[in-house]
Amino acid sequence: MDLLLDSVLGAIGKTPLVALDRLRVAEGVEPRILAKLEYFSPGASVKDRAALRMLEEAEKSGALLPGQTVIELTSGNMGIGLAVACAVKGYRFTAVMSRGNSRERWRVMKALGAKVVLVPQAKGGVPGKVTGEDLARVEKKAQELARRDGAFRVDQFKNPANPAAHRDGTGEEIWDQSEGKVDNFVAIAGTGGTFVGVSSALKKHNPNIGCFVVEPAGAPVLAGGRVTSPRHKIQGTGYALVPEIWDPSLCDGYLTVTDAEAVRTARLLASREGILAGFSGGANVAASMKLARKLSGEKTVVTIVPDTGLKYLSTDLFP
């Protein structure tokens, strides 16, 4: 990274790839597990990459005009990434979010100058467990506000610039940092942008790389399974729906994790590796260890730590 940046946007990406050797040895796992620590970007999540790319593409196409308001639904991380980018670029930004997400997220967005609209959860909703039904309520509100304000709607679940950011950035970085020593890639899907983008980049280099998507145990929709429990703690993912940018041809297999497995692994990452990850990071590493236990020989599994545990201190992630 350059020593002097024109703005904080230059700090997005180029995140470290770290070997989780202490954790895998403690857990009796032989294959190596490498984790891409996306919380090193300025908005502290993997969403910074897509947020910036989607705004840049909209500016190039003329879909986003100077002085126009930007609006998007978010579980928090995309909203934070957009708030960072909009602050630098000079756009007003409105984030629409379910009240079920952790409060640290909307407080960070407000600190970055965003307007935050919190949408009540559906009947029976549980704080910390945002369902597809909750997301639909947020989507409806985002559409209403975009029409009313004449705003540019980012539309991360449909926007092709979302996976493109990870194809050209995250995936290529993983390939270079690992020196091409990648046997498998594991990542949970929310919009599907990270999984689709990274998988397409890695398979371009080596079509034999196995790419495995992670889903909450109670909502394995991408695997074609039955939804038994749409409410889970892994915020920003597993909405019991198939994202429009999902590409099943890039997926070689499906893995599931429970809330307990995600929480346990996030706590182990902190105490064994000094990596303070969120629920999704715990889920990704837990799934990676499940896959690694099925492998033999000197194999390498690469995964993503999407954000930091600092965004979940108001939850029960850490005791």
C-alpha positions as CSV (number, residue, x, y, z in Angstrom):
1,M,0.0,0.0,0.0
2,D,1.2,3.5,-0.8
3,L,2.4,5.5,2.2
4,L,0.3,8.5,1.3
5,L,-3.2,8.1,0.0
6,D,-5.4,10.7,-1.7
7,S,-8.3,9.5,0.5
8,V,-9.3,6.6,2.8
9,L,-10.9,4.9,-0.2
10,G,-7.3,3.9,-1.2
11,A,-7.2,1.8,1.9
12,I,-10.0,-0.5,0.7
13,G,-8.8,-4.0,-0.2
14,K,-5.2,-5.4,-0.1
15,T,-6.2,-7.1,3.1
16,P,-4.0,-9.7,4.8
17,L,-4.3,-13.5,4.3
18,V,-3.4,-15.2,7.6
19,A,-2.7,-18.9,8.3
20,L,-4.8,-20.2,11.2
21,D,-2.2,-22.7,12.3
22,R,-2.7,-22.4,16.0
23,L,-6.4,-23.0,15.8
24,R,-6.2,-25.9,13.3
25,V,-3.5,-27.7,15.4
26,A,-5.5,-27.2,18.6
27,E,-8.6,-28.6,16.8
28,G,-6.7,-31.5,15.3
29,V,-7.1,-30.4,11.7
30,E,-4.3,-31.4,9.3
31,P,-5.0,-29.3,6.1
32,R,-4.0,-25.6,6.3
33,I,-6.7,-23.0,6.7
34,L,-6.0,-19.4,5.4
35,A,-8.3,-16.5,6.3
36,K,-8.6,-13.3,4.4
37,L,-9.1,-10.6,7.1
38,E,-11.5,-8.1,5.5
39,Y,-12.0,-6.0,8.6
40,F,-8.7,-4.3,7.7
41,S,-10.6,-2.1,5.2
42,P,-11.7,1.3,6.5
43,G,-15.3,0.3,7.0
44,A,-14.1,-2.9,8.7
45,S,-15.8,-5.3,6.4
46,V,-15.7,-7.2,3.1
47,K,-18.6,-4.9,1.9
48,D,-16.3,-1.9,1.4
49,R,-15.0,-3.3,-1.9
50,A,-18.4,-3.8,-3.5
51,A,-19.7,-0.5,-2.0
52,L,-17.0,1.5,-3.8
53,R,-17.2,-0.5,-7.0
54,M,-21.0,-0.1,-7.3
55,L,-20.7,3.7,-6.8
56,E,-17.9,4.0,-9.3
57,E,-19.8,2.0,-11.9
58,A,-22.9,4.1,-11.4
59,E,-20.9,7.3,-11.8
60,K,-19.4,6.0,-15.0
61,S,-22.8,5.0,-16.5
62,G,-24.5,8.2,-15.4
63,A,-26.9,6.4,-13.1
64,L,-25.5,8.4,-10.2
65,L,-25.4,12.1,-10.7
66,P,-23.6,14.8,-8.7
67,G,-25.6,15.9,-5.7
68,Q,-27.9,12.9,-5.8
69,T,-28.8,10.9,-2.7
70,V,-27.7,7.3,-2.4
71,I,-30.0,4.8,-0.7
72,E,-29.6,1.1,0.1
73,L,-31.0,-1.6,2.3
74,T,-28.3,-3.1,4.6
75,S,-27.7,-5.4,7.5
76,G,-25.0,-2.9,8.5
77,N,-21.8,-3.7,6.7
78,M,-22.8,-2.6,3.2
79,G,-24.3,0.5,4.7
80,I,-21.0,1.3,6.5
81,G,-19.0,0.8,3.4
82,L,-21.4,3.1,1.4
83,A,-21.3,5.6,4.2
84,V,-17.4,5.7,4.0
85,A,-17.5,6.1,0.2
86,C,-20.3,8.6,0.2
87,A,-18.5,10.7,2.8
88,V,-15.4,11.0,0.7
89,K,-17.3,11.5,-2.6
90,G,-19.8,14.0,-1.2
91,Y,-23.1,12.1,-1.6
92,R,-25.9,12.1,0.9
93,F,-26.5,8.5,2.0
94,T,-29.6,6.9,3.5
95,A,-29.3,3.4,5.0
96,V,-32.4,1.3,5.5
97,M,-31.9,-1.4,8.1
98,S,-33.9,-3.9,10.2
99,R,-34.1,-3.2,13.9
100,G,-33.0,-6.8,14.4
101,N,-29.4,-6.0,13.5
102,S,-26.8,-5.1,16.1
103,R,-27.0,-1.4,17.2
104,E,-23.2,-0.9,16.7
105,R,-23.8,-1.0,13.0
106,W,-26.3,1.8,12.7
107,R,-24.4,3.9,15.2
108,V,-21.3,3.6,13.0
109,M,-23.2,4.7,9.9
110,K,-24.6,7.7,11.7
111,A,-21.1,8.6,12.9
112,L,-20.0,8.5,9.2
113,G,-22.8,11.0,8.3
114,A,-25.4,8.6,7.0
115,K,-29.2,8.9,7.7
116,V,-30.4,5.6,9.1
117,V,-34.0,4.4,8.8
118,L,-34.7,1.5,11.1
119,V,-37.5,-0.9,10.1
120,P,-39.4,-2.9,12.7
121,Q,-39.0,-6.7,12.4
122,A,-41.9,-8.9,11.3
123,K,-44.3,-10.3,13.9
124,G,-42.4,-12.6,16.2
125,G,-39.1,-11.2,15.2
126,V,-36.1,-11.7,17.6
127,P,-33.4,-9.0,17.9
128,G,-30.1,-10.4,16.5
129,K,-31.9,-12.8,14.2
130,V,-33.0,-11.2,10.9
131,T,-35.0,-13.3,8.6
132,G,-35.9,-13.1,4.9
133,E,-39.3,-11.7,6.0
134,D,-37.6,-8.9,7.9
135,L,-35.4,-8.2,4.8
136,A,-38.5,-8.0,2.6
137,R,-39.9,-5.3,4.9
138,V,-36.6,-3.4,4.6
139,E,-36.6,-3.8,0.8
140,K,-40.1,-2.3,0.6
141,K,-39.1,0.7,2.7
142,A,-36.0,1.3,0.6
143,Q,-38.0,1.3,-2.5
144,E,-40.5,3.8,-1.1
145,L,-37.8,6.1,0.0
146,A,-35.9,5.9,-3.3
147,R,-39.0,6.8,-5.2
148,R,-39.9,9.7,-2.9
149,D,-36.4,11.2,-2.8
150,G,-35.4,10.5,-6.5
151,A,-32.4,8.7,-5.0
152,F,-29.9,6.3,-6.7
153,R,-30.7,2.8,-5.4
154,V,-27.5,0.7,-5.1
155,D,-29.4,-2.6,-5.2
156,Q,-26.6,-4.8,-4.0
157,F,-28.6,-8.1,-4.4
158,K,-28.9,-7.5,-8.2
159,N,-25.9,-5.2,-9.0
160,P,-23.3,-7.0,-11.2
161,A,-20.6,-4.7,-9.8
162,N,-21.0,-6.5,-6.5
163,P,-19.4,-9.8,-7.5
164,A,-17.1,-8.0,-10.0
165,A,-15.4,-6.2,-7.0
166,H,-14.5,-9.6,-5.5
167,R,-13.6,-11.2,-8.9
168,D,-11.1,-8.4,-9.7
169,G,-10.1,-7.7,-6.1
170,T,-10.5,-10.3,-3.4
171,G,-10.1,-13.3,-5.6
172,E,-7.0,-12.1,-7.3
173,E,-5.5,-11.1,-4.0
174,I,-6.1,-14.6,-2.6
175,W,-4.5,-16.2,-5.6
176,D,-1.4,-13.9,-5.4
177,Q,-1.0,-14.0,-1.6
178,S,-1.2,-17.8,-1.5
179,E,1.1,-18.1,-4.6
180,G,-1.6,-20.2,-6.2
181,K,-1.7,-22.8,-3.5
182,V,-5.4,-22.9,-3.1
183,D,-7.3,-26.3,-3.1
184,N,-10.6,-25.1,-1.7
185,F,-12.5,-21.9,-1.1
186,V,-15.2,-21.6,1.6
187,A,-17.6,-18.6,2.1
188,I,-21.0,-17.9,3.4
189,A,-23.5,-16.2,1.1
190,G,-25.6,-13.1,1.8
191,T,-26.0,-11.3,-1.5
192,G,-23.7,-14.0,-3.0
193,G,-21.3,-11.3,-4.2
194,T,-18.2,-12.5,-2.3
195,F,-18.7,-16.2,-3.1
196,V,-19.5,-15.7,-6.8
197,G,-16.8,-13.1,-7.4
198,V,-14.0,-14.9,-5.6
199,S,-15.0,-18.3,-7.0
200,S,-15.0,-17.1,-10.5
201,A,-11.5,-15.5,-10.1
202,L,-10.0,-18.7,-8.5
203,K,-11.6,-21.0,-11.1
204,K,-10.2,-18.9,-13.9
205,H,-6.7,-19.7,-12.6
206,N,-7.5,-23.3,-11.7
207,P,-10.8,-24.9,-12.6
208,N,-10.1,-27.7,-10.1
209,I,-10.3,-25.5,-7.1
210,G,-13.3,-26.6,-5.0
211,C,-15.6,-23.8,-4.0
212,F,-18.1,-24.5,-1.2
213,V,-20.8,-22.2,0.0
214,V,-21.8,-22.0,3.6
215,E,-25.4,-21.6,4.9
216,P,-27.1,-21.6,8.3
217,A,-28.1,-25.1,9.3
218,G,-31.8,-24.2,9.5
219,A,-31.9,-22.5,6.1
220,P,-29.9,-24.4,3.5
221,V,-31.8,-22.9,0.5
222,L,-29.0,-22.8,-2.0
223,A,-28.4,-26.5,-1.4
224,G,-32.1,-27.1,-2.1
225,G,-32.8,-28.1,1.5
226,R,-35.8,-27.4,3.6
227,V,-36.0,-24.3,5.8
228,T,-36.6,-25.4,9.3
229,S,-35.4,-22.3,11.2
230,P,-35.0,-19.0,9.3
231,R,-34.0,-17.2,12.4
232,H,-30.3,-17.4,13.2
233,K,-27.5,-15.2,14.6
234,I,-25.3,-14.9,11.5
235,Q,-26.3,-11.4,10.5
236,G,-26.1,-10.3,6.9
237,T,-26.3,-13.8,5.5
238,G,-28.6,-16.8,5.1
239,Y,-31.9,-15.0,4.4
240,A,-33.5,-18.2,3.1
241,L,-33.6,-16.9,-0.5
242,V,-31.6,-17.4,-3.6
243,P,-29.8,-14.1,-4.5
244,E,-30.3,-12.9,-8.1
245,I,-26.5,-12.8,-8.7
246,W,-26.1,-16.4,-7.5
247,D,-24.3,-18.7,-9.9
248,P,-24.7,-22.4,-9.0
249,S,-22.1,-23.4,-11.7
250,L,-19.4,-22.0,-9.5
251,C,-20.4,-24.1,-6.4
252,D,-18.9,-27.5,-5.9
253,G,-20.6,-28.3,-2.6
254,Y,-22.6,-27.0,0.3
255,L,-21.7,-26.7,4.0
256,T,-23.9,-25.8,7.0
257,V,-23.1,-24.3,10.4
258,T,-25.2,-23.8,13.5
259,D,-25.3,-20.7,15.6
260,A,-23.4,-22.6,18.4
261,E,-20.7,-23.6,15.9
262,A,-20.3,-20.1,14.6
263,V,-20.1,-18.6,18.1
264,R,-17.7,-21.2,19.4
265,T,-15.3,-20.8,16.5
266,A,-15.4,-17.0,16.7
267,R,-14.4,-17.2,20.3
268,L,-11.6,-19.6,19.4
269,L,-10.4,-17.3,16.7
270,A,-10.1,-14.5,19.3
271,S,-8.4,-16.6,22.0
272,R,-6.1,-18.8,19.8
273,E,-5.3,-16.5,16.9
274,G,-6.0,-12.9,18.2
275,I,-8.5,-12.5,15.4
276,L,-11.7,-10.7,16.6
277,A,-14.2,-11.9,14.1
278,G,-18.0,-11.5,13.8
279,F,-20.6,-14.3,13.6
280,S,-20.0,-14.8,9.8
281,G,-16.3,-15.1,10.3
282,G,-16.9,-17.8,13.0
283,A,-19.3,-19.5,10.6
284,N,-16.8,-19.5,7.7
285,V,-13.9,-20.9,9.7
286,A,-16.1,-23.5,11.4
287,A,-17.3,-24.7,7.9
288,S,-13.7,-24.6,6.7
289,M,-12.6,-26.9,9.5
290,K,-15.5,-29.2,8.7
291,L,-14.3,-29.5,5.1
292,A,-10.7,-29.8,6.1
293,R,-11.4,-32.8,8.3
294,K,-12.7,-34.6,5.2
295,L,-9.5,-33.9,3.3
296,S,-6.3,-35.8,3.3
297,G,-2.7,-34.8,2.6
298,E,-1.3,-31.3,2.3
299,K,-4.4,-29.4,1.2
300,T,-5.2,-25.7,1.7
301,V,-8.6,-24.2,2.4
302,V,-9.1,-20.5,2.1
303,T,-11.9,-18.6,3.7
304,I,-13.1,-15.1,4.5
305,V,-13.4,-13.2,7.8
306,P,-16.0,-10.7,6.6
307,D,-16.0,-8.3,9.6
308,T,-14.9,-7.5,13.1
309,G,-16.3,-8.7,16.4
310,L,-16.3,-5.1,17.5
311,K,-19.6,-4.7,15.7
312,Y,-21.3,-7.3,17.9
313,L,-20.3,-6.4,21.4
314,S,-23.9,-5.7,22.3
315,T,-24.8,-9.3,21.4
316,D,-24.0,-12.6,23.0
317,L,-21.1,-13.4,20.6
318,F,-18.5,-12.8,23.3
319,P,-19.2,-13.5,27.0
